[in-house]
Amino acid sequence: MSLHRFAETHEVFNQVPPLDGANLYRLDLALQQWTHRFGAAWAEQRLDSYGALAGGPLMAAGFLANQNKPQFKSHDRYGNRIDLVEFHPAYHELMRTAIEHGIPSMAWSDPCPGAQVARAALNYLHNQAEAGNACPLTMTYASVPALRLQADLAETWLPKILSTRYDPRNLPIEQKQGVTIGMAMTEKQGGTDVRANTTRAYPLGGGGPGAAYELVGHKWFCSAPMCDAFLTLAYTDKGLSCFLLPRHRPDGERNPFYIQRLKDKLGNWANASGEVEYRGALAWMVGEDGRGVPTIIEMVAMTRFDCMIGSSALMRQALTQAVHHCRHRQVGSRVLLEQPLMQNVLADLVLESEAALALTLRLGHALDNPHDEHQARFARLVTAVGKYWICKRAPAMINEAQECLGGAGYVEDSILPRLYREAPVNSIWEGSGNVQCLDVLRALAKEPGVLTALFDELGDGQGDARLRAHIQRLRADFSDTEAIQYRARQLTEDVALALQAKLLLEAGNAVVSDAFIASRLEGRGHAFGTLPHGLDVEGLIARALPVG
């Protein structure tokens, strides 16, 4: 008997419709409200346009850029050393779109009220489509404050850094329409301890700020080695100093900047990271001789801010995928979104995502007001607090979102494996958790007014007794200096939660703020999905429901 009538093994049903092409700004109520709250309502059309790009062509380009990793070409076919990194066209599409829309430049080229918040929101949308190439975008953006410390170099480089033209050609700056900037700080023997570096800088003349040097040494981690120039550290006779090292010398010849290999990383696949050597590479001193760490910290502060943006964005995209899946998928003849335990989990993810975004954009608001003493002190502290807490929370939150999809969240057809691989980089890059927590203690102990600024910001708890009690405990904990380094992570976490709770209360949505405080300041559960009974979980989930 013929068996062909049994060849069709099953009917495909109970599948989630694709989310392809969704406008990531329009489906994100929290992003809309917080950008408005912090002075960037004027950028709504700009954000709406980028939201459409991020959820459509850029999302597709992100998959392609990760499936086709960058390739290192040490020599050309004639045997000449070229030290080039080749990228898939999708990578260039992502870079071109971001630069043309001002992600590295708009906050500096048009520093109007809310510019840092608007730029952070654009970057938040871009990171949801692809976070890998956010590395060169971030460093190009973050290089501006450091280069402004050296007016002669800034005059040459800033017009090209702030250009909205993407020019990936390997040419001297004079022939480029726009440039990107990378960073090379750490060495094999030191890692975070940059004072253990051994790279030396030799003056070509009298030396000093703005002067030319030749650098000899190595960097174990160079972020984005295809950039046009790099901020880097090397020792002079006066100590560790900061330098700008271009890929080309003024005569057009290639600088002796050699890529040894590309890193084989856990995630961040679309971006190239490498090990490099300087064999007499020409560079110019930025800032004071022997004051390299304070100089480059001007850049690092901004890259840490972008770590907060990046982690918040990864969490938001994971949440979007989880809620969309649960809105359509049935288990036991019931849609997952209607099942109480899944509602608990999803509502918890909503809280984590929105609290991360709120603290991130609040920092953006502080950066928009650098001449305000309170805002400057707030930014000094919260850059470290937010970098620690938001980046620490992202991997666990994204993994929880994967569980909402089950096995479908673990295979590469979904974006969730890429989000999960990407999440740890933000907690490690620019100083891991311990570095951030010790920086919190350093800011509070050594910089006048920072502790006062923190408690001025927190106030009396916005009328909430639970937050008020948490703030009182926090005051007591900071007044007790015994074993304070040992307790630094707990202190930093408590500061982050207090600030997030205060922001959510201040925004006036009781559904969000009450659930956050009940779970984060009073709750007993430590895993996601352990919200207390009696919260408006349906109201929370509604804030994250994709349109359609």
N, C-alpha and C positions, 0 to 999 in steps of 0.2 A: 504494500500500500504506500502511495506517495505521502511524504511527510511535509511537502512544501507548505501546506496550510498551517503548519505549526511553526514555520520559520520566524514569524514575527513573535518575538519572545515577550514583549510587553508594550503597553501604551505609556508614553511619557506624559505625566500629569503631576499636579501639586508642585510645580516649579515656580520660582520667583521670577517675575518679569525683569528684564535688564534695566539698569539705572543709567545706561549710556546716554550721554548728552544732557544730563541734568545741569541746571544752572546752580552751582554750588553756593552762590551768594543768596539766591532767592529762596532756597530751601533751608537756610540757616537763620532762623529768627534771632537766636542769641547774638550772632555776629552783627546783624543789622542793628539791634538795640544797643549793644555795647559800643560800636563805632559812633553811633549818634550821641551816646552819653558822654563820650570823651572827645567831642569836638570835630568829628570827621563826617558829619552828615553831608557836607558839601561834596564828598567824594562818592556819593551813592551811585551815580551813573557810571563812574569809572569802575567801581567795584562790581556793579551788575554786569558790565561788559566782560570783565575779567572772570567773573563767576561762570559765564557761559563758555569761555575759552577753557577754563580749568576743568570743567566737567565734560567737555567735548574733545576737541583736537589735542589739547595738552595731556589729558588723561590717556588717550591712545598713544601719544608720543612717549609717555612715561613707561608704558609697558614695553615698547620697542627699544627704548634706550637701555632698559634693564636686561632685555633678552640679548642685546648686542653690546657687551662690555667694551670699554675703551682698550685700545691696543697700543703698546709701546713699540716705537720704531727707533732703534738706536742708530742705525746707519741707513744710508740710501743704497741703491743698487750698485753704485760705483765704489762703495766702501767708505764714503765720507760720513763722519759722525754728525747726526742731525738732532737727536734727542727730541723727538716729536711724539705726541700722543694723538692717535687718530680716533675719532668718534663717529658713531652712527649719525646719519642726518637727523634723526629724531632728537638727539641731544642738542644739536644746533638749533632746531626749531624751538625747543624749550628755552634755550638761552636767548635767542633772538627775541622771542615774544616777551620774556621778562624784562629785558633791557629796554626794548622799545616802549614798554609801558611804565618804565621808570622805577622798577623795584630797587635797583642799587642806587638810584640818583635822586628821586623826587623829594625825599626828606631834606636834602642839602641844597638842591638847585632852586627849590621853591619852599622855603621854611615858613610857610604860613601856619596859623593856628590849626592844630590837628594833623599836621603833615606826617609826623612820626606814627600816629595812630593809623592814618590812611595807608601809609606804606606798609605797616605791620599787617594790616588786613589784606592787602594785595599779596603779600608774601605768604600769609596764612592760606589763601586760596591756592597759590602756586604750589606750596608744599603738599597739598592734598593730591595734586596730580602727579608730582614727582619731587621728592625731597633731595635726591642725590645732587643735582646741579645747583641746589640752593647754596652749596659750599662756596663756589666762586662768586656767586651773586652776593652772598653775605660778606665775604671778605672784601670785595670791591666796595660795597657800602660802608663797611666798618673801617676801611683804611683812611677815610676822609679826616676824622678828628686827629689821627696821628700825623698825617702829612701836613695838616694845617699848622703844626708846630714848627715846620721848616718852610718858611715862606718862599724861598727860591725854588725848592723842589715842587711845592704846591702850584706855583705859577705854571710850571711845565706840565705837570701830570694831571692836576684836577680837571682841566677842561676835557681831557680825554676820558677820565674816570666818570665824569658826570654826563658824558655823551649818551644819547639814546640810540646810538648806532652800534650794532653788534658786528665786530670785525674779528673773526677767528684766525686771520692770516698771521703767519709767523714772520712779522716784519718789525723794524724799529718803530718807536713811537711816532716819529715824524711822518711816517707813511701810513699811519693807522687812523681810522675814523673814530674809534673808541677802543678802550683797553680794559682789561680785567686785572685784578690784583690778588695775589695769593699770600700765603704765610708759611714760613719755615722757622720753627723755634726749637723743637725738641731734638735731642741727640740720644744715641744708644745708651750711654752711661748715666743719663740723668732723667730723661722723661720730663715729668712735671718740674723737677728741680733744675730749672734752666741755668742756675748759677754753677752747675756742674759741667756746663758746656765747655768745649775745648777749641771751638773755631776761633781763629785769630784774624784781626783786621790790621792791615799795614797801610799807613798813610802814604799817599803819593806826593804829598806836599807838606804843608804845615799841619794839616789835620784839623779836627774840630767840626762843629755843626755845619752841615752842608758840604763838607769837603769830600773829596774822592779817596777811596781806600780800595785795596785789593784783599779779598777774603780767601782764606784757606781753611778748609774743614769739611765737615759733613753734617747733614741733617737726616735723622732717622725717619722723620715724618714731615713731608712737605705737602701741604694741602693744595690740590689743584696745580700740578707742575706745568700745565699748559698755559698758565697765565702769562701776562706780559711783563710783570715785575712782582717782586716779593718783599714783604717786610720780614726782616730776619735779625738775628742776634749774633754778635761776635764780640770778642774781648779786644779792647785796646789797652794801652798802659794804664789808663784811668779806670778800667773796669768794663763790665758788660754794657754794650752799647747797641743801639738800634740802627739798622741800615735799610735803604731801599736798593734792591738788587734787580736790575732789568735783564731780560733775556738777550738784549743786544747792546753793544757798546755804541757810543755816539758816532763812530765812523761806519756803523752798519754791520760790523763783524759780530758774529755770535759771541756772547759772553761765555767764558769757560765754566758753565753751569751744567753739570752732567747728571742725568737721571740714571740711577743704577738699576732700578726695577720699580714696577708698580706693586702696591700692596694688594694682597689677596684677602679681601675683607669679608666679614660676616654679612654685611649689607652695604648700602651706599654704592651699589654696583654701577650706576650710570656715571658716577664721578670718579676721576682718577686721583689717587693719592700715591706718593712715591717717596723713595729714598734718593737723596741727591748729594752730590759733592761739589764743593767750590774749589777750583784749582787756580787761584789767583783771579777770582771773579770780581769785576769792577762793581762797586756799590758806593752810595753816598750816605753819609751819616744823617740821621733824622733825630733832632732833639739834642740834648746835652750829652757830651762825652761822659761815659761811665754811668749814664742814667737810662740805660736801655729798657729796663723792666717798667719803670713808670711811663716811659714813652709808648711802649707797645701795649700797655694796659689800656691806653686810649682806644685802641682797636679791639682789644679783648673784651672790654665792657660791652661793646656793640655786638660782637659775635655771640656773647653769652645771652644777650637779649634775643638774638635770632634763634638760639637753642630753645628758648622758651616758646617762641613763635612756632618753630618747627615741631616740637613735641605736642603743643596744643593742636596744631593742624593734623598731625597723625592721629591723635585721639578723636578729633572731630570726624575725620573720614572713616575711621573704624566704627564710630557710633552710627554714622549715616548708613553704612553697609549693614550693621546689625539690626537697626530699626527697620530698614527697608525689607530685609529678609523676614523678620518676624511679623511684619505687617501682612505678608502674603503666604507664608508657609503654614501648613496645617499639620498638627500632630494630634492623633486621637480625635480627628474630625473637628478640631477647634483650632482657630488661628492662634499662633504662638503669642501674638501681641495681647490676646485676651486672657492668657493664662497667668494666674496670680504670681507664681514664682518667677516667671519670665518678666513680668511687669516690674517686680522688685529689682531684678538684675538691670534691666534697661533703664529704669529710672535712676538707679545708682550711677550708671555710665553717663547719663545726661548731666547729673550733678558734677561729676568729675570733669567732664569736658567744659561745661560752662564756667566753673570756678577757675580752671586753668586759663581760659580765654579772658575772663574778667581781670585777673591779676596781670596778665601779659599786657593787655591794652591800658591798664592803669599805669604800668611802667612806661608805655609809650606816651601817655599823657604827661608824665613827669619829664621825659626827654624833650617834649615839646616846650617845656618851660624851664630851660637850664639856668636862667638867671634868678629864678625864684629859689631862695635859700632852702625852704622846706622841701620843694620838689627835688632839688639837687641831692639833698641828704637822703630823701626817700629812694631816689634812683640808686644811690651808692649802695644802700642796704639791700634793696629788693632785687637788684640784678643777681646777687648771690643767692638770696632766699629762693627766688623763683626758678633760677637755673637748677638749684638742687631739687626742689620739691616737684615741679612740673615734669622735669626730665626723669625723675625717679619713678613717678607714677605712670608714665606712658607705657612701658612694656607690659606691666600687669593689666592695665586697662585694655590694651589692644588684644592681649591674649584672651581676656574675658569676652571681648566682642567676637573673636574667632569661635569661642565655644557656642555662642548663640547660633552660628551657622553649622556647627558640628564639623564633619569631615569636609564639607564644602569650603570652610574657612581655612583649611590647611593645605589646599592644593593651589597651584600657581595660576589657575584660571581666575581665581579671585585676587583682588589687590591686597587682601589681608596678610598673606605671608610676607609680601614686600614691606608693608607697614611694620610688621613685627620685627623683621630683620633690621629695618632702619631705626627703630626706636632707641636701641642702646647707644647709638653714636652720640646723641645729644647729651647723654649723661656722662659720657667719657670725654668728649672733645672739649677743649678749653677749660680743663680742670674737672676732675671727677668729683664725686659726692663729698669726700672728706675735704678736698681743697675748697669747695664752696662753703662748707660749714665753718671751717677755720677762718675763711675770709669774712664771714658774718661776724665772728668774734672779734676779728681784727678791726673791722669797721666800727663796731660798737665801743671797743676799748680805746681806740687811738684817734678817732676822728670826732672832734667836738660836735655835739648836737645831734648825732645820728640816733642815739638811744631816745633822746627827747623827741626827735622827729617821728620815730616809730610810735611812741605812745600818744603823741599829738594826733597822729593819723588814726589810731585805733579809737581814741576818745573814750567814752563811757560805755561802749558796746551798743550804741544805737538803740538804747532802750530795751535791749534783750538781756535778761538776767543771766542766761547761760553764757553768752559771750562776755558779759561783764565779769563773771566769775573766772572765765578762762584768761582774760586779760590780767586780772589780779594775781592769778597763779603765775602768769608769765613774768610779771614784775618781781615777784618773790624769787623766781628761778634765776633771773638775771642779777639780783642782788646777792645771791649765794654764789661766790666764785670758786668754791671748793670743787675740784674735779670738773671744771667747766669745759675743758677740751673733751673729756670723756663723754660729756652730756651734749656735745655740740649738735649732733644730729637731732636729738629730741627737741632741743631749743629751736633749731631752725624749722623743724616741722611745725612746732606750736606757733611760731611767728607766721608761717605761711597760712595755716588754717585760720588764725585770727584775722589776717588781712582778707582772705577770701570770704570768710563769714561776714565781715564788716562791709565789703563791697556788695555782696548779694543783698544784705539787709538794706543798704543805702539805696539800692536800685528799686526797691519797693515791691518786688514780686514775692509775696509771702509764701507761695507754693514752693518756690526754689529755696529761699533763705531758710525757711523753717525745716525743710527736709535736710538741707546741708548741715545746719547746726545740730539737729537731732541725731544725725548719723555720724558726723565728724567730731563734734565736741562732746556729745553725750553717749553715742552709740557704743555697743559692746562688740559688734562684729568687726572682723578684720578683712574678710574677703568681700568682693563686690557681691551685691545681692543680699545683703544682711540689713537692709533698711528697717527701722522700727515700724511696727504696725500702726495704721491710722493716717499715714501720709497720703497726699493726693498724687499717687504714682501715675495715674492716667493723665493728669494735668502736666506732670513733668515730661512724660513721653511725648505728649502733643507738641512740646517745644522742639522736638527733634524729628518729627515726622516729615519725610520728603514729600514734596508736592506731587500729586498724581497717583 
